[in-house]
Amino acid sequence: MKFEKLMLSLVAAAALAACSSTKLDEPAPVETKTAPPVVQPQPQTDTTSQRPVTTVDLGAQLDAAVSNQRIVYFDFDSFVVKDDYRSLVENHAKRLNNKKSLVLSLEGHTDERGGREYNLALGQKRAEAVAKSLTLLGVATNQVEPVSFGKERPADNGHNEDAWAKNRRVELRDK
């Protein structure tokens, strides 16, 4: 306890000693500087540097983005939407979310192999898979109408793998 009082006394004495060396009757030094001259901005006479603000039509941009992206292709005997078509589905979802009055018909198709009923069911599953992908991205269910045409409307009438690959598809059509 005595040690603490001694230390406190020494700190106080040091503070007072420091204050005693300061001369209060002399004015503090003041540095004077001149302010730089104020430059007034000159009005611009060059109109080429001013650009008008243009409006952006998001709907038109989205329409243009999907104008040539209207078909999702599938593997044989599959209704899984491949990752290759993710951007296509996302672009259509953005378009549908931007314009709620727009409705898409999702037309499911198959190749010629298999029976009529089987292909109608597979085409429907493909169309519904694309519809599900769109609704997971926020599209309202009343904006997509999945329908199947099975093997009745081939894109290519050939009887080989290239033709069949073109026929295994869902076409996204505006209604």
C-alpha positions in Angstrom: 0.0 0.0 0.0 2.8 2.4 0.9 4.5 1.5 -2.4 1.4 2.4 -4.4 1.2 5.8 -2.6 4.9 6.5 -3.3 4.4 5.7 -7.0 1.3 7.9 -7.2 3.2 10.7 -5.6 6.1 10.3 -8.1 3.8 10.3 -11.1 2.0 13.5 -9.8 5.4 15.2 -9.2 6.6 14.4 -12.7 3.3 15.8 -14.2 3.7 19.0 -12.2 7.3 19.3 -13.2 6.4 19.0 -16.9 3.7 21.7 -16.5 6.1 24.1 -14.8 8.4 24.2 -17.8 5.6 25.5 -20.1 5.4 29.3 -20.3 1.8 30.4 -20.4 2.4 34.2 -20.8 3.9 33.7 -24.4 1.5 33.4 -27.3 1.4 30.1 -29.2 3.1 30.2 -32.6 0.6 30.4 -35.4 1.5 29.6 -39.0 -0.2 31.6 -41.6 -0.9 30.3 -45.1 -2.6 31.9 -48.1 -5.5 29.9 -49.5 -5.1 28.8 -53.2 -7.3 30.8 -55.5 -10.8 29.3 -56.2 -11.2 28.3 -59.8 -14.8 28.6 -61.0 -15.8 25.7 -63.4 -16.4 26.9 -67.0 -19.7 25.8 -68.6 -19.2 23.0 -71.1 -19.9 23.9 -74.7 -18.8 20.6 -76.1 -22.0 18.5 -76.4 -20.2 15.4 -77.7 -19.1 14.6 -74.1 -22.7 14.4 -72.9 -24.5 11.3 -73.8 -28.3 10.9 -73.4 -29.5 8.2 -71.1 -31.0 5.3 -73.0 -33.7 3.1 -71.5 -33.2 -0.6 -71.5 -36.1 -2.9 -72.5 -35.4 -6.0 -70.4 -38.2 -7.9 -72.0 -36.7 -7.4 -75.5 -33.2 -8.4 -74.3 -34.6 -11.6 -72.7 -36.6 -12.3 -75.9 -33.5 -11.9 -77.9 -31.5 -14.2 -75.5 -34.0 -17.1 -76.0 -34.9 -16.5 -79.7 -32.7 -19.3 -80.9 -32.7 -21.4 -77.8 -36.0 -23.3 -77.9 -35.1 -27.0 -77.8 -33.9 -29.2 -75.0 -32.6 -32.5 -76.2 -32.6 -35.8 -74.2 -30.7 -39.0 -74.1 -32.3 -42.3 -75.2 -35.1 -43.5 -72.9 -34.4 -40.6 -70.5 -36.3 -37.6 -69.2 -33.5 -36.0 -67.2 -32.7 -32.4 -68.2 -29.0 -32.3 -68.8 -26.6 -29.6 -67.5 -25.9 -28.6 -71.1 -29.4 -27.0 -71.1 -29.2 -25.2 -67.8 -28.6 -21.8 -69.3 -31.4 -22.2 -71.8 -33.8 -23.1 -69.0 -32.5 -20.2 -66.8 -33.0 -17.7 -69.6 -36.5 -18.8 -70.3 -37.2 -18.6 -66.5 -35.9 -15.1 -66.4 -38.1 -14.2 -69.4 -41.2 -15.8 -67.8 -40.6 -14.2 -64.4 -40.2 -10.8 -66.1 -43.5 -11.1 -68.0 -46.1 -12.9 -65.9 -48.6 -13.0 -68.7 -46.4 -15.1 -71.0 -47.2 -18.8 -71.3 -45.0 -21.5 -72.8 -46.2 -24.7 -74.3 -43.6 -27.4 -73.6 -43.9 -30.0 -76.3 -42.3 -33.4 -75.5 -41.2 -35.6 -78.3 -39.5 -39.0 -78.7 -37.8 -41.0 -81.5 -39.7 -43.6 -83.4 -38.5 -46.6 -81.3 -41.0 -48.0 -78.8 -44.8 -48.2 -78.8 -47.2 -45.3 -79.1 -48.4 -45.3 -75.5 -44.8 -45.6 -74.2 -43.6 -42.7 -76.3 -46.5 -40.5 -75.3 -45.7 -41.1 -71.7 -42.0 -40.5 -72.2 -42.7 -37.3 -74.1 -45.0 -36.1 -71.3 -42.3 -36.9 -68.7 -39.7 -34.9 -70.7 -42.1 -31.9 -70.9 -42.9 -32.1 -67.2 -39.2 -32.3 -66.4 -38.6 -29.0 -68.2 -41.7 -27.5 -66.5 -40.3 -28.6 -63.1 -36.9 -27.0 -63.9 -38.7 -23.7 -64.7 -40.9 -23.7 -61.6 -37.9 -24.4 -59.4 -36.5 -21.1 -60.8 -39.6 -19.2 -59.8 -41.9 -19.6 -62.8 -45.6 -19.9 -62.0 -47.1 -23.3 -62.8 -49.8 -21.6 -64.9 -47.1 -20.2 -67.2 -46.0 -23.6 -68.5 -48.2 -26.2 -70.2 -46.4 -29.6 -70.7 -47.9 -31.7 -73.5 -46.6 -34.8 -75.3 -46.6 -35.7 -79.0 -44.6 -38.9 -78.6 -43.2 -40.0 -81.9 -46.0 -38.4 -84.0 -44.1 -35.2 -85.0 -40.4 -36.1 -85.7 -38.0 -33.2 -86.4 -36.0 -35.6 -88.7 -37.6 -38.5 -90.6 -34.4 -40.5 -90.8 -34.0 -43.9 -89.3 -30.5 -43.6 -87.7 -29.0 -42.4 -84.5 -28.5 -38.8 -85.7 -32.2 -38.5 -86.7 -33.3 -40.1 -83.4 -31.1 -37.8 -81.4 -32.9 -34.8 -83.0 -36.3 -36.2 -82.3 -35.7 -36.8 -78.5 -36.6 -33.2 -77.4 -38.8 -30.7 -75.7 -39.7 -27.6 -77.8 -40.5 -24.4 -75.8 -43.1 -22.5 -77.7 -44.9 -19.2 -76.9 -48.6 -19.6 -76.6 
